[in-house]
């Protein structure tokens, strides 16, 4: 008789313990993710990467909208500059190399792509 009573008690308490443990793990996970996000932001000394990516995409879209010819160009921004070098890859296909250089840390982000004139 005691074994049946013990068995019923364990299954109910096991479910309650599982739910409690799940809630505790979720709270710890949320706190860890928040801490990790803050560490990644504060560890990054040059916080202009989002702005740099936006300016690189704007420059790329501007290049893609027009026909290109082999050329070199420099675009100046508050955070630094983007050097654009266009060279011939194959007939009517050009290789574009974009190098973003920051003023603060002199770090570089490079972006390469091909474009065909229509």
FENVENQUI-V554699 format. One record per backbone hydrogen bond with DSSP energy under -1.0 kcal/mol. NH is the residue of the N-H (numbers start at 1). CO is the residue of the C=O. Records with the same first field share a line. If there is no record, write none. Layout:
# FENVENQUI-V554699
NH = CO + CO
This chain:
# FENVENQUI-V554699
5 = 1
6 = 2
7 = 3
8 = 4
9 = 5
10 = 6
11 = 7
12 = 8
13 = 9
14 = 10
15 = 11
16 = 12
17 = 13
18 = 14
19 = 15
20 = 16
21 = 17
22 = 18
23 = 19
24 = 20
25 = 21
26 = 22
27 = 23
28 = 24
29 = 25
30 = 26
31 = 27
32 = 28
33 = 29
34 = 30
35 = 31
36 = 32
37 = 33
38 = 34
39 = 35
40 = 36
41 = 37
42 = 38
43 = 39
52 = 48
53 = 49
54 = 50
55 = 51
56 = 52
57 = 53
58 = 54
59 = 55
60 = 56
61 = 57
62 = 58
63 = 59
64 = 60
65 = 61
71 = 86
73 = 84
75 = 82
77 = 80
81 = 101
82 = 75
83 = 99
84 = 73
85 = 97
86 = 71
87 = 95
89 = 93
90 = 93
93 = 90
94 = 115
95 = 87
96 = 113
97 = 85
98 = 111
99 = 83
100 = 109
101 = 81
102 = 107
103 = 79
109 = 100
111 = 98
113 = 96
115 = 94
117 = 92
